[in-house]
Amino acid sequence: AAARLEETALKIYEILGCSGFARVDTIVEGSTPRVLDVKTIPGFTETSTFPLAAEAAGIPFEKLVETMLDATLQTEAPAKL
């Protein structure tokens, strides 16, 4: 069930063209994941759902912040108009 839920969330993330981090809120009915909504700018304090989910996946808050900053610094700057 967890693998199917992860697959569904990633598919929705890609279909919507999300980038960076986002939170895909879901429920599971029987064995079917259902997407409720997508937060492209989820709360980001140590007690917000996004960092708590990362913590549950074994990623401490400090490592999450570091990973996000590293990813941001590695992206290309937008083209100047």
Secondary structure, DSSP 8 states (H G I E B T S, - for coil): -HHHHHHHHHHHHHHTT--S--EEEEEEETTEEEEEEEESS---STTSHHHHHHHHTT--HHHHHHHHHHHHHHS------
